[in-house]
């Protein structure tokens, strides 16, 4: 299914980390499906290989409604500011907690400062993003959807990833706990991408595609390719849509079958 198979007309999506990578793709996908979009990110300009036009500018250029709000998700006050911006567009109907940081460090070498930074952005940002969005949804009496960006790193360990993996494991449980407390009016789910061709992390998009094609992984990906941002946005749009109206507390793995090998 493509973005046109879902209808979010009249709704507002708030996407943290929406300036680049998967977050940018998610923001554009919700806009293509008719939603107004608040792009919450620390920087307005895209990073790396992304287009030069900021995400909100690309949405407006194509006739959509969008706003950029400079946001450091490790600060709950700034997350609240982004939610307030969404209220000006009607209020949060879909919250996408996508913002995150990554570093590679071993259990013997990771520092308290590195560990705290990972958890401040990835975990605090997710939890208080859920909180701020859910409060807005409850106050307005709407049946909303919250999507948290997890990873196969929530359940699969790799050398040098202990800090990052600990944050993704935490996000998995935040998703389950929030789903339990916020049901039935607010659904909370997570998307867990596998090897996805973006510049996030230690590898470029091209390197990630090449590592799959050459078999340079610990094990093969059954689907025989790296994931794309379209693979991730398809799962996200489904989980946020009425088609998933009876789905909550779940983590959907978009990994080409990597975990089943």
N, C-alpha and C positions, 0 to 999 in steps of 0.2 A: 504494500500500500504506500502511496506517496502522500505528501502533505495535503494535497487537494482532497484526499479521501476523508479527512477530518475537518470538522467545522468548529472553530473557536470564535466565530464572529460574536461581537458584543462582550467578549471576555478580555481580561488583562492577565498577561503572564509576566512575572518578574524573574529574570534570569541573572543569577550572580556569576561573576566571571564570564559575562556575555560578550566581552570585547574580542576574544580570540578563540581559536581551536574549537573544541566541541561546544563550548558555551556560545560562541558566535553562531555555529550551525544550529544549535537549539533555538536561539533567539530568532534567527531568520526563518526557521521551520514553523514556529508558532505564528510569526507574522504572516507567512504564506498561507497559513490555515485560518487567517482572519483575526487573530488576536492583536490587541494593542500590547506593546512590549516595553517594559522598563529594563534597560541594560544597566546592571550594577557591577562596576569593575573599578579597580584601582587606577586604570589608565583608559583613556578614551580611544587611543590609536591601537589598531590590531598589532599583534606581535608576529615575528617570524615571516612565514610564507603567506599569511592572510592578506587580503586585498587592502589597498591603502585607505579606502573609505571606511570610517567607523561604522560599527554595526547599526547604530540607530540611524545614521545617515543613509545607509543602504536601504533600510526599511522605509524611511520617508521618501527616498528617491523612487521606490517602487509603489508609492501610494499608500503606505501603511502609516500607523501612528506609533511613535516610539519616543522614548526619552532616555537620556544618559544621566546616571547619578554616580558621581565618584564615591566609591564604597570600599572600605577595608572591612571585610566580613568578620575579622577577629574582634571588631568593636561593635557590640550589640546596638549601640546608639546609632551608628552609621547604617546598620541594617534596618533599624526603625525608620530612618530618614528615607531609605529606598522604598519601604512599604508606604510611607506617606505620599511619595511621588506616585505610587500606583493608585492610591486612593483618588488622586486628582484625575485619573483615567477611569475611575469606576470602582477601584478596589481590587485586591489580589484574588484572582480565581484559580490561577496556577502558579505555584512557587517552585522554582527550580534551583536547588542548592547545589550549584556546580563549581563554584570557586574553590581552587585548591592549589597547593604547592607540593613540590616533590624534591627529595634529595636522596642520594645514595650514600649510606654509611653503615658500617658493621655494628653489631651489638657491642663489640669491644671499644669502638672508637666514637660512637655518637655522643655528642655533648648535651648537657641539659638545655642549653640555649637552642640547639637544633631541634631537639625533641619538642620543646615548648612551642617553637615557631610552627612546626608541623601541626601540632594539635590546636594551636590558637586559630589557625586558618581553616584547616580541614574539619576539625571536630566542633570547636566553638561556633564556627561559621554555620555549620549545618544545624546544630541544635538550636541556636538562637534565630536562625532563619526560619526553622519550623515553628518556633514559638511566636515570632512576630507575625508570620503569615496566618497561623491558626487563630490568633487573637483577632486579626482583621476579618477573617472569614466568619468566625463566631459572632462578632459584633454586628456584621451585616446579615447574618442569617443565611449564608449561602453554603451550598455543598461544594467544597473546594477540593483541589488535588495538590499534594505536595510530592515532588520528585527529588530524591537525593542521589547525587552521583557517587556511587561506590566504585568497585573495581574487583576483578578476579583476585586482586591482592588482599581482599578481605578474608579469603579462605585458602589461598595458595601462597606458600612462603618461597622467597628467592633470596639468595645471599645478598647482603648489603641493603636490604629493604625493610629492616625491622621497624624503623620509625614510621615510614609511609604506610606499611602494612598494618601497623597498630591503629592508625587513623581510619583506615578503610574498614577494619573490623569493628571499630566503634560506630561508624556510620551505619553499618548493617544493623546493629542493635538499637541505635537511635531510631531507625526506620521502624523496627518492630514495636518498640515501646511507644513511640508516638502514635503509630497506627492503632494500638490497643486503647490508648487514652482518648484519642480524638474521634474514634468511630461513634456513631455511624455517619456524621455529617462531613467529616474531613477524612479523605483517604490519603494514606502515606505509603509510597513505594520507592524502590531504588532501582537504578539501572547500573549494572556492573559490566563495563566494557572490558574486553580482553586487549589483545595487541591491535591497536587502532592507529591508522596512519595519520597522526598529527605530530606537531613538534613538541608536545608536552612531555616532560621527563628528560631523560638523558639522550634520546635519539631523535633525529629528524624524521619527518614523514617518509622520506625516501629510504632512509636506513631501516625503518620498521617494515616497509613493504619488502625490501631486499632480504631482510633476515628471515622472512617467511618463505620467500621464493627459493632461497638457497638452503633452507632447512637449518639455519643457524639458530636453533632454539633448543631448549632442553627436551622438547617433545614436539611432534608435528601438530598442526592445526587441521582437524579433519576437513574443514571447508577449503583448505589449500590456499588461503590468502589472508592478508591482514584485513581487519575491519575498516570500514569507512565511517565518516561522520553521518552519512545517510543511514547506515545500519543502526546507529545509536539514536538518531532523531526519530526513526520509525518506531522504535520501542517506547521512547519517551512520549510521543504523541498518543500512542495507544493507551499507555497507562494513565495519561491525563484526561482521556476522553471518556464519554459515557459508555463506550464499548467495554471499558474495564470497570464498570460501575460496581462490580461485586469483588474487585481485587484490591486488597489492602494488606500492608505488612510484608509484601513480597519483594524479593530482589530478583530482577530479570537479568540473566547473564547473556550478554551480547558478545560472545567470544569465539564463534565459529566451531563450538564443540571442544574447545581446548581442555576444559575440565573433565570431560568424559573419557579421555584417553588414559 
